[in-house]
Amino acid sequence: MRLAREGIREMAVGTMVLGLLGVAAWIWFWPAAVPCAVVWVWLIAFFRDPQRTPTCKPGEFCSPADGTVTEITPLEHDPDVGGPALRIGIFLSLFNVHANRSPCAARVCSIRYEPGKFLDARHPDSGRLNEANTLILEPHGGLRGPVVVRQVAGKVARRIICHAGVGTRLEAGERFGMIKFGSRTELILPAEGSESVVTIGQKVVAGITIIARQASPKLVEAETTDQPMLSLER
């Protein structure tokens, strides 16, 4: 099992502490060592970092995180998008893979860190009030932008990691960061031509599950004119 390098310190410290407790418990009363072993297995599994092969087709956005869809909200105005937007929020539990991946092929235009609170990541105000790291992406392949991905800390998660920098070019499904221990990830798209293809409560997998689609600019243009589609394809 591939493990995330961001968790080396936690795994090393956890192995040492839990190992000592487990040995002491085994000497004192061996069944007491079982919880130590269970916690150690969970700690190692938390930092698993599986290889993913993206499945995005043109016009599609893959999930930027593993977890459960907890929000699909049309926004009248999003300052990063610069107009009406669609926000999809994903809650990452303590048992999900916590690596974040790019929802599409794009270039990172800007990154903004925002200090804040540590509300439960399922709280409706967590995306607005919690500590967060916002990536604004310029999508490739004719997709409308900007595309916004927000890494939001939760009640337990207290460390956001982002390896991408301004100017970094990311492929769809490419890993760019991680949030340690329970968190929230948001995908915000321009409202025009964008639609969610997931539902509240649906489980999603980063880089694999398609969570939104965007109509081709040519198709949108065709809907606003009387010209036949054939003439647009020439």
N, C-alpha and C positions, 0 to 999 in steps of 0.2 A: 504494500500500500504506500503510495507516494504521500509524503507529509509536507506541509507548508513550512518554509524556512522561517517565516515570521514567528512560529511557535517554538523555536528551538529552546529559548530561555525557559518558557513555561513548562515545556515537556521535561527539561533537565531538572529543574527545581522540583516539579511535581513527582518525578520518578524517585528523586532522593528522599523527599519528605515522606511520601507514601510508602516507599520501600522500608524506611526505618520504622514507621508506624506499623506496617504489616508484619515485620519481623518481631517487634515487641508484642503485638497482639497474638501472633502465633505461639510465642513462648508462654504468654499469660493464659490465653483461652483461644484456641485456634479458629473457631467460627468468627471471632471478631476481626480476623484478617480479611474476610471475604469483602466487606464494604471497601476496604482500601484497594483491593484488586479491581473492584467494579469501577471505582472512581478513576483509577489509573487507566483502565481500558477506555472509559469515556473521554478522558483528557487526550489520549493519543488519537482517538477517533475524531475528536473535535477539530484537530488540525490536519485532517486528511485533505488531500488536494488532488482529486482525480483528474485524469486527462479527459478533455472534452473535445469532440469534433463538432463544430458549429453546423447547424442545419438551416441557417437563414437563406431565403431566396430573395431576389430583388424586391424591394418594397416592404420587407419584413424586419421586425425588431425582436431579437431574442432577449430573454430575461437577463438582467444584470446580476441576479442573485438567486440562490436556492431559498425556498421558503414558501410562505402562504400569502396569496394576494389578499390584502385587507382593505384596500381602497382603490376605487376607480372614480376619479372626480373631474368633471369638466370645470375649468377655471376661467373666469371672465378675463383675467389678466394675470400673466406671470412675468415678473420683471426680467428674468433671465431669457425667456422666450421673446419677450417684447410684445405680447399680445395674448389673445385667447389660447388656452393650452389644455392638454389632457394629462392628468397626473395619475400614475399607477404606483401604489405603495405595496411593498413586499415586506412581511415580517419574517425575520430569521430567528428561529428558536435556538436553544442551546444544543440541539441535536442536528442542526443543519450544517452543511459545508458553508464556511463563511467567506470564501473568496469572492470578490466582485469581478465581473467581466463586462467588457464593452458590449452594448446592445446592437452595435452596427459598426461597419468600417468607418472610421472617422479620424479627424485630427483634433487634438486637445487645444482649444482656443484660450481657455483660462481655467484656473483652479482657485477656489476661494474657501478658506477655512473660517468657520464661524463658531466661537465658543458659545456654550449654552447650558441648559439644564440636562438632567439625566432621567427624564420621565420614562415610564414603561413604553417600549417601542410600539405597543399596540394602542397607546393613548392617541386620540385623534389630533391632539396638539403637538405630539412629539416631533413631527416633521418640521414644524414651525419654530419650536422653542428649544429643542435639544441641540447639543453640540453636533456639528455637521461639517462635511467636506463636499463642496459642490464642484463638479466638473462640467464645463460647457463645451460641447463637442460640435464640430462642423462635419456633418455626415457626408460620405462619398456615395457614388452611385445614383445621383439624382434625387436622393431623399431630401425632404424639407428640414431645415434646421432653424435655429440651433436646437440640438438635442441635449437635454440636461440629465445628468445622473447625480443623485445626492446620496452620500454615505452618511447615515444618521446613527449616532450612538444611542444605546438604550439604557435601561436601568442598571444592567450588569455590565454591558460593554462600556469600557472607558478609554479605549484606544482605537483610533481610526488610522489605517495605514494606506497610503497611496503612493505607488511607485511611478506613476506617470507624471510627466512634467509638461509645461506649456510647449506646444509644438510636437509632442509625441504622436506618432501615427499608430492607431490601434486597428486591428482586424476585428471583425465580428466575432464575439466570444472570447477575445483575448483577455487574459487575466491582467488587471491593473492595480489591485489592492485587496484589502481585507479589513473586516471589523471584528474585533475580538469579543466573543461572548455575548450573544443575544443582541439584535440590532434591527435596523430598518434600512431598506434601500428604495429610493424613488426613481422612477423614470418619468420625465416630463417632456412632452412632445408638442409642437405647434398643433392647435386644434384643427386647422384646415387640412382636410384630406386624411386625418389620422383616426383610427378606430381601435379600440381594445378588442382582443379576441380571447380574453380570459374572463373568468367570473370571480366574484368575491368568494373566498374560501378555497379556491383552486390551488393545488400544489404546483410549484414551478421549479425548473432546474436551470441554473445559469448556463447560458450558451447553447441550450438545447430547446427549451420551450419557447415557442413563438408567442409573444404577449401582445403585440400590436402590429398593425399593418398601415401602410400609407399609400393612398392612391397615386398612381403615376401622374406627374404633372400633365402629360399629354391627355390622359383620360379625363382629368379635371377640366382641362381646356375644352375637350370635346363636349362635355356636359353643358358648357356655357355658350356653345355655338350651334348653328344648324348644319355644320359641315358633317358629312358622313365620316365614320371612323376610318374608312379606307384611305381617304385623302391624307389623314394624319399619319398614317404608317409609311407613306412614301418618302 
